[in-house]
């Protein structure tokens, strides 16, 4: 299979189709416009795909091994698109092996290539990033398919060219779950304890005893990590998500690292939740951080900033959050069902 992808407005929308057919691909051709913006986007895509190919192993522990071939095109030049077409068909002896991924592709390029490749007997793939389905077109037919292979968080980040530096592993999360559930039964009471906690305090007392049993008494964990794991389990236990992580550290670029409280993958979209269990933080800073993370991880991903307490959010910050596709979920008293309802609505996820 020769997959031909056209880089358009939503560059990450080509990734689900790439991941769906990754073990059938013999060559991946990437068509891009000659604009400065698209040249930069191509560099990111190539970096991500090369990083993914060097780290991914198939179920039989084999490496994926195929060539990435970029082709530059002038979208406004019919002659340039014709030359692109000639280059594409050189890469396969059988035109039926060519699959054009035209999702969000540049319109003129897509139109010309689709017309010619269909006549040649090739196939066209159109991905619906909202429904996570794709239509497979031939000259005389069209069939609809559900994307079966959901990209997990680790490989989503790899395909973006990012390094997953660290995260809380599931064995640690499972071991700590009973303690987390017990500690968070009375959140207002625990918050009062957490705000004044010091690891040098005596180990006596209800909360301190549970914290000692977990073997994790760092102030940062008590004042933030426990609440983050509580939210992690609320989402994992109540929703049908494809993947979820907490305590994540990602290197987006050289010297550009970010700590992310919670990442949620659903239908090939990666969402983020920033949890604040204390009132002592600047809303503008966390808006900027969350907005930056969304820009890095997913074209259509959503963000949420969850804060519990007496923090007042200004009208300007609320307006900016709405504009940046961020839900500023600020409550004085946390109600599990209300939070779950809001997650269901905001992230478009179904309950179990």
LINSUL-V143447 format. One record per pair of residues at least 6 apart in sequence whose C-alpha atoms are under 8 Angstrom apart, sorted by sequence separation. I is the first residue (numbers start at 1). J is the second residue. If there is no record, write none. Layout:
<<I;J> <I;J>>
This chain:
<<32;38> <33;39> <57;63> <58;64> <74;80> <75;81> <89;95> <92;98> <117;123> <118;124> <127;133> <128;134> <136;142> <137;143> <157;163> <158;164> <184;190> <202;208> <203;209> <211;217> <251;257> <252;258> <264;270> <265;271> <321;327> <343;349> <344;350> <7;14> <32;39> <56;63> <57;64> <73;80> <74;81> <127;134> <135;142> <136;143> <157;164> <183;190> <250;257> <251;258> <263;270> <264;271> <294;301> <321;328> <344;351> <6;14> <55;63> <56;64> <73;81> <102;110> <126;134> <127;135> <135;143> <136;144> <236;244> <249;257> <250;258> <263;271> <264;272> <294;302> <5;14> <54;63> <125;134> <126;135> <135;144> <136;145> <203;212> <249;258> <250;259> <263;272> <294;303> <32;42> <53;63> <54;64> <114;124> <125;135> <126;136> <134;144> <135;145> <154;164> <249;259> <250;260> <262;272> <263;273> <318;328> <53;64> <73;84> <125;136> <133;144> <134;145> <211;222> <248;259> <249;260> <261;272> <262;273> <53;65> <72;84> <124;136> <125;137> <133;145> <134;146> <232;244> <247;259> <248;260> <260;272> <261;273> <262;274> <291;303> <71;84> <123;136> <124;137> <133;146> <134;147> <232;245> <247;260> <248;261> <260;273> <261;274> <290;303> <100;114> <123;137> <124;138> <132;146> <133;147> <193;207> <232;246> <246;260> <247;261> <248;262> <260;274> <261;275> <290;304> <3;18> <123;138> <132;147> <246;261> <247;262> <248;263> <290;305> <122;138> <123;139> <246;262> <274;290> <121;138> <190;207> <229;246> <245;262> <246;263> <313;330> <121;139> <199;217> <228;246> <244;262> <245;263> <272;290> <287;305> <199;218> <228;247> <244;263> <245;264> <286;305> <311;330> <327;346> <118;138> <119;139> <199;219> <244;264> <118;139> <198;219> <243;264> <244;265> <305;326> <307;328> <309;330> <310;331> <311;332> <3;25> <46;68> <95;117> <100;122> <102;124> <103;125> <197;219> <225;247> <242;264> <243;265> <272;294> <303;325> <304;326> <305;327> <306;328> <307;329> <308;330> <309;331> <310;332> <1;24> <2;25> <5;28> <7;30> <99;122> <100;123> <101;124> <102;125> <103;126> <241;264> <242;265> <243;266> <271;294> <302;325> <303;326> <304;327> <305;328> <306;329> <307;330> <308;331> <309;332> <1;25> <2;26> <3;27> <4;28> <5;29> <6;30> <7;31> <8;32> <96;120> <98;122> <99;123> <100;124> <101;125> <102;126> <103;127> <183;207> <241;265> <242;266> <302;326> <303;327> <304;328> <305;329> <306;330> <307;331> <308;332> <309;333> <1;26> <2;27> <3;28> <4;29> <5;30> <6;31> <7;32> <95;120> <96;121> <97;122> <98;123> <99;124> <100;125> <101;126> <102;127> <103;128> <197;222> <241;266> <242;267> <304;329> <305;330> <308;333> <1;27> <2;28> <3;29> <4;30> <5;31> <6;32> <7;33> <95;121> <96;122> <97;123> <99;125> <101;127> <197;223> <308;334> <2;29> <4;31> <95;122> <96;123> <183;210> <270;297> <271;298> <81;109> <85;113> <194;222> <195;223> <270;298> <279;307> <194;223> <269;298> <272;301> <274;303> <276;305> <278;307> <279;308> <11;41> <232;262> <271;301> <272;302> <273;303> <274;304> <275;305> <276;306> <277;307> <278;308> <279;309> <283;313> <287;317> <7;38> <75;106> <81;112> <179;210> <269;300> <270;301> <271;302> <272;303> <273;304> <274;305> <275;306> <276;307> <277;308> <278;309> <279;310> <76;108> <81;113> <179;211> <191;223> <269;301> <270;302> <271;303> <272;304> <273;305> <274;306> <275;307> <276;308> <277;309> <279;311> <75;108> <228;261> <273;306> <284;317> <291;324> <11;45> <75;109> <228;262> <283;317> <287;321> <7;42> <23;58> <179;214> <258;293> <291;326> <290;326> <28;66> <30;68> <32;70> <34;72> <176;214> <26;65> <27;66> <28;67> <29;68> <30;69> <31;70> <32;71> <33;72> <34;73> <287;326> <26;66> <27;67> <28;68> <29;69> <30;70> <31;71> <32;72> <33;73> <34;74> <23;64> <25;66> <26;67> <27;68> <28;69> <29;70> <30;71> <31;72> <32;73> <33;74> <34;75> <22;64> <27;69> <29;71> <31;73> <33;75> <184;227> <252;296> <302;346> <302;347> <180;226> <184;230> <228;275> <227;275> <180;229> <181;230> <180;230> <227;277> <224;275> <224;276> <224;277> <223;277> <224;278> <223;278> <173;229> <177;233> <29;88> <271;347> <168;245> <167;245> <168;246> <167;246> <168;247> <167;247> <168;248> <166;247> <167;248> <166;248> <167;249> <165;248> <166;249> <195;278> <266;349> <4;88> <17;101> <164;248> <165;249> <166;250> <164;249> <165;250> <164;250> <165;251> <191;277> <14;101> <163;250> <164;251> <191;278> <162;250> <163;251> <2;91> <14;103> <162;251> <163;252> <2;92> <13;103> <152;242> <153;243> <162;252> <13;104> <152;243> <153;244> <161;252> <162;253> <150;242> <153;245> <11;104> <4;98> <6;100> <10;104> <2;97> <3;98> <4;99> <5;100> <6;101> <8;103> <9;104> <1;97> <2;98> <3;99> <4;100> <5;101> <6;102> <8;104> <9;105> <1;98> <2;99> <3;100> <4;101> <5;102> <6;103> <7;104> <8;105> <9;106> <1;99> <3;101> <5;103> <6;104> <7;105> <8;106> <6;105> <7;106> <56;155> <5;105> <6;106> <238;340> <52;155> <6;110> <235;340> <52;158> <234;340> <51;158> <52;159> <51;159> <241;349> <49;158> <52;161> <240;349> <17;127> <48;158> <49;159> <51;161> <153;263> <239;349> <240;350> <48;159> <49;160> <50;161> <153;264> <239;350> <240;351> <48;160> <49;161> <153;265> <239;351> <240;352> <14;127> <47;160> <48;161> <152;265> <238;351> <239;352> <13;127> <45;159> <47;161> <48;162> <238;352> <45;160> <237;352> <13;129> <44;160> <45;161> <44;161> <150;267> <151;268> <153;270> <150;268> <20;147> <20;148> <20;149> <17;147> <19;149> <20;150> <16;147> <19;150> <19;151> <16;149> <16;150> <16;151> <132;267> <131;267> <132;268> <160;297> <129;268> <157;297> <15;159> <188;333> <187;334> <16;268> <12;298> <13;299> <12;299> <11;299> <10;299>>
